[in-house]
Amino acid sequence: MSKAFFLPILFVVLNTAAQVKIDKSATTISTRFAPPVGFERKAFESNSFAYYLRRLPLKSWNSNVLYFDGRTKNTPNVYVSVVDLGIGKRDLHQCADAVMRLRAEYLYAQRRLDEIHFNFVADGKPRFFKNYAKGDYSYPKFWKYMEYIFISANTRSLHDELKPITMSKMQIGDVFIQKGIPFGHAVIVVDMAENPTTGQKVYLLAQSYMPAQEIQLLVNPQNNSLSPWYELKNETITTPEWTFEPANLRRFAGN
């Protein structure tokens, strides 16, 4: 007769006032981070971008973000968890690159290969994965395509490729993005929850940054009792390394 084994769930409470709990043993965004007390997650179809993002794999609890060259980003005041996806060995996987990469990874997993394309900043024209692949749709070829995109696309080209969205219409997968000169920044909404009584919503944000580094789930520097969740309000959004305005929210076309 086989034996049943029960593993204890280890929780850490970020703030005793809010009781924001984290399951340290969990390995995805949705299983590690519980919504704040009184909030619930909405269910999504398994083929949706939202479903993909909230189930991104996470490195073990207390892991540090690594730069492309193996150095450590030891800034716990910036991030609370690290997404467990490789970033290559070149200084390419920065802010907008990580956003494009997540969108492309989702489409690749869904075999929606015709939809994998991003615009170059030089001419504003799209470069399609299928044209680049020339029949080789293996993951190594996909990654070579992504690095090809990282080299010639940035926050400016991605900003112009996305459509503006009002804060009240925010969805998982939406992007806060600024196309500054010489540098802009972009972060992506990777999860949301709603209070069914009040209708109030909260969301989680993820980013990469410069130099190229692993994707990280951001803390909320303005509200320790809610962190890492952010309250959805039509006002300035202060993240650990950038400040956005509601007008900076944009969305990819399609599901």
PLY file of the C-alpha trace (Angstrom):
ply
format ascii 1.0
element vertex 255
property float x
property float y
property float z
element edge 254
property int vertex1
property int vertex2
end_header
0.00 0.00 0.00
1.41 3.34 -0.99
1.89 6.04 1.57
0.50 9.53 1.31
2.87 12.38 1.98
1.69 15.81 3.04
3.97 18.79 2.56
3.45 21.75 4.88
2.63 25.04 3.18
5.02 27.72 4.35
3.58 31.21 4.46
5.22 34.54 5.05
3.12 37.60 5.87
4.50 40.78 4.33
2.54 43.00 6.67
0.45 41.95 9.64
-2.11 44.70 9.05
-3.01 43.54 5.56
-2.27 39.82 5.93
-0.81 39.59 2.44
0.38 35.99 2.42
3.03 34.29 0.33
3.41 30.55 -0.04
7.20 30.28 -0.12
7.11 26.74 -1.47
4.94 27.61 -4.49
6.50 27.91 -7.93
4.15 30.16 -9.92
2.86 33.70 -9.48
-0.73 32.69 -8.79
0.17 29.98 -6.27
2.87 31.92 -4.43
1.04 35.23 -4.03
-2.40 35.20 -2.44
-4.67 38.17 -3.18
-5.09 40.64 -0.33
-7.78 39.81 2.21
-11.22 40.35 0.64
-9.96 40.07 -2.95
-10.45 37.23 -5.42
-8.89 36.21 -8.70
-11.06 35.95 -11.81
-10.77 32.68 -13.74
-9.46 32.73 -17.32
-9.44 30.29 -20.21
-6.29 28.16 -20.28
-5.35 29.51 -23.73
-5.43 33.17 -22.66
-2.49 35.52 -22.13
-3.74 36.21 -18.59
-3.67 32.51 -17.72
-0.13 32.22 -19.08
1.21 35.23 -17.17
-0.19 34.43 -13.75
1.32 30.95 -14.06
4.82 32.10 -14.92
7.39 29.87 -13.18
9.27 31.39 -10.26
12.71 30.68 -8.87
12.94 29.53 -5.26
12.03 31.97 -2.51
14.74 34.54 -1.70
16.49 34.03 -5.06
18.35 37.05 -6.38
17.90 38.48 -9.86
20.85 37.67 -12.09
22.27 39.94 -14.77
23.18 38.51 -18.18
26.82 38.12 -17.08
25.98 36.22 -13.90
26.30 39.12 -11.47
23.63 39.52 -8.80
21.09 42.33 -8.50
20.95 42.36 -4.73
18.20 44.94 -4.23
15.39 43.39 -2.15
13.65 46.77 -2.03
12.95 46.38 -5.77
11.62 42.85 -6.25
9.95 40.09 -4.27
10.41 37.13 -6.63
12.26 36.16 -9.80
10.70 34.61 -12.90
12.44 31.35 -13.79
13.18 31.99 -17.47
16.63 32.16 -19.04
17.74 35.45 -20.57
20.76 34.48 -22.65
24.36 35.65 -22.28
24.13 39.01 -24.07
23.16 42.45 -22.75
19.86 42.44 -24.66
17.01 41.27 -22.41
16.13 44.66 -20.89
12.78 46.30 -20.13
10.77 46.38 -23.37
12.58 43.23 -24.47
11.17 41.29 -21.51
7.65 42.47 -22.31
7.99 41.44 -25.96
9.56 38.16 -24.90
6.64 37.25 -22.61
4.12 38.02 -25.34
6.12 36.00 -27.86
6.62 33.07 -25.47
2.86 32.91 -24.94
2.11 32.97 -28.67
4.85 30.40 -29.31
3.39 28.07 -26.66
-0.03 28.44 -28.31
1.53 27.77 -31.75
0.11 31.08 -32.97
3.29 31.61 -34.93
1.76 33.97 -37.50
1.12 36.47 -34.69
4.71 36.66 -33.47
6.04 39.93 -34.85
7.46 43.18 -33.52
8.32 46.48 -35.15
11.87 47.76 -35.63
12.54 51.23 -34.29
14.41 52.25 -37.48
11.49 51.96 -39.89
8.47 51.06 -37.77
7.87 47.91 -39.82
7.18 44.45 -38.35
9.59 41.54 -38.50
7.74 38.21 -38.44
9.03 35.10 -36.73
7.82 32.83 -39.52
9.75 34.82 -42.12
12.87 34.71 -39.95
12.52 31.01 -39.11
12.27 29.82 -42.72
10.56 26.63 -41.61
12.65 26.02 -38.48
10.22 26.60 -35.61
12.40 25.05 -32.90
12.88 26.90 -29.62
16.58 27.66 -30.33
15.50 29.35 -33.57
12.76 31.20 -31.69
15.32 32.52 -29.20
17.62 33.68 -32.00
14.66 35.57 -33.44
13.98 37.19 -30.07
17.57 38.39 -29.77
17.28 39.73 -33.33
14.24 41.68 -32.14
15.91 42.84 -28.90
18.72 44.42 -30.92
16.48 46.55 -33.15
13.30 47.19 -31.13
12.90 49.17 -27.92
10.41 51.04 -25.75
9.80 53.56 -28.53
8.87 50.99 -31.16
6.88 48.86 -28.72
4.99 51.88 -27.39
3.85 52.80 -30.89
2.85 49.20 -31.59
0.52 48.96 -28.58
-2.88 50.63 -28.25
-3.77 52.98 -25.37
-6.07 51.70 -22.63
-7.75 53.57 -19.77
-6.95 52.48 -16.22
-10.55 51.40 -15.63
-10.19 48.86 -18.47
-6.91 47.36 -17.25
-6.38 43.65 -17.92
-3.62 41.17 -17.19
-1.05 41.54 -19.97
-1.39 45.32 -20.25
1.81 47.35 -20.20
2.87 50.61 -18.59
5.36 52.04 -21.07
7.18 55.33 -21.64
9.30 56.00 -24.71
11.69 58.49 -23.18
14.84 59.95 -24.70
17.40 58.46 -24.44
15.74 55.78 -22.31
12.20 54.72 -21.56
10.85 51.90 -19.46
8.12 49.27 -19.50
6.51 47.01 -16.90
3.78 44.43 -17.47
0.67 43.53 -15.46
1.04 39.82 -14.64
-1.93 39.27 -12.32
-5.04 40.98 -10.97
-7.65 40.43 -8.27
-10.93 42.14 -7.37
-12.93 42.78 -4.23
-16.40 41.44 -5.13
-18.08 43.71 -2.59
-16.48 47.03 -3.47
-15.33 46.38 -7.05
-11.85 47.61 -6.16
-9.03 45.94 -8.12
-5.37 45.26 -7.42
-2.58 44.11 -9.73
0.97 42.74 -9.81
3.78 44.15 -11.96
6.88 42.55 -13.46
9.89 44.03 -15.24
13.39 43.59 -16.54
15.79 46.54 -16.50
19.28 47.66 -17.50
21.69 46.01 -17.89
19.93 42.87 -19.17
18.52 40.89 -16.25
15.99 38.28 -15.23
12.33 39.23 -15.03
11.31 40.20 -11.51
8.05 40.73 -9.65
8.06 44.24 -8.19
7.37 45.35 -4.64
5.00 48.26 -4.05
7.21 50.99 -2.54
4.24 53.24 -1.77
2.09 50.77 0.18
3.92 48.23 2.33
0.66 46.84 3.71
-0.50 45.91 0.18
2.85 45.03 -1.42
3.54 43.41 -3.81
0.02 44.24 -5.01
-0.81 47.69 -6.39
-4.22 49.30 -5.97
-5.82 50.22 -9.29
-6.33 53.98 -9.17
-6.39 56.62 -11.87
-3.26 58.31 -10.54
0.54 58.19 -10.72
2.03 54.70 -10.40
5.30 54.67 -8.48
7.35 51.51 -8.95
10.77 50.91 -7.34
12.76 52.07 -10.38
10.34 54.14 -12.47
7.25 56.32 -12.24
4.36 55.99 -14.68
1.17 57.90 -15.38
-2.27 56.40 -16.20
-1.85 57.59 -19.80
1.13 55.22 -20.14
-1.07 52.10 -20.04
-1.21 50.22 -23.35
-2.23 46.80 -24.72
-1.18 44.17 -27.25
-3.66 43.35 -30.01
-5.48 40.04 -29.69
-6.07 37.69 -26.75
0 1
1 2
2 3
3 4
4 5
5 6
6 7
7 8
8 9
9 10
10 11
11 12
12 13
13 14
14 15
15 16
16 17
17 18
18 19
19 20
20 21
21 22
22 23
23 24
24 25
25 26
26 27
27 28
28 29
29 30
30 31
31 32
32 33
33 34
34 35
35 36
36 37
37 38
38 39
39 40
40 41
41 42
42 43
43 44
44 45
45 46
46 47
47 48
48 49
49 50
50 51
51 52
52 53
53 54
54 55
55 56
56 57
57 58
58 59
59 60
60 61
61 62
62 63
63 64
64 65
65 66
66 67
67 68
68 69
69 70
70 71
71 72
72 73
73 74
74 75
75 76
76 77
77 78
78 79
79 80
80 81
81 82
82 83
83 84
84 85
85 86
86 87
87 88
88 89
89 90
90 91
91 92
92 93
93 94
94 95
95 96
96 97
97 98
98 99
99 100
100 101
101 102
102 103
103 104
104 105
105 106
106 107
107 108
108 109
109 110
110 111
111 112
112 113
113 114
114 115
115 116
116 117
117 118
118 119
119 120
120 121
121 122
122 123
123 124
124 125
125 126
126 127
127 128
128 129
129 130
130 131
131 132
132 133
133 134
134 135
135 136
136 137
137 138
138 139
139 140
140 141
141 142
142 143
143 144
144 145
145 146
146 147
147 148
148 149
149 150
150 151
151 152
152 153
153 154
154 155
155 156
156 157
157 158
158 159
159 160
160 161
161 162
162 163
163 164
164 165
165 166
166 167
167 168
168 169
169 170
170 171
171 172
172 173
173 174
174 175
175 176
176 177
177 178
178 179
179 180
180 181
181 182
182 183
183 184
184 185
185 186
186 187
187 188
188 189
189 190
190 191
191 192
192 193
193 194
194 195
195 196
196 197
197 198
198 199
199 200
200 201
201 202
202 203
203 204
204 205
205 206
206 207
207 208
208 209
209 210
210 211
211 212
212 213
213 214
214 215
215 216
216 217
217 218
218 219
219 220
220 221
221 222
222 223
223 224
224 225
225 226
226 227
227 228
228 229
229 230
230 231
231 232
232 233
233 234
234 235
235 236
236 237
237 238
238 239
239 240
240 241
241 242
242 243
243 244
244 245
245 246
246 247
247 248
248 249
249 250
250 251
251 252
252 253
253 254
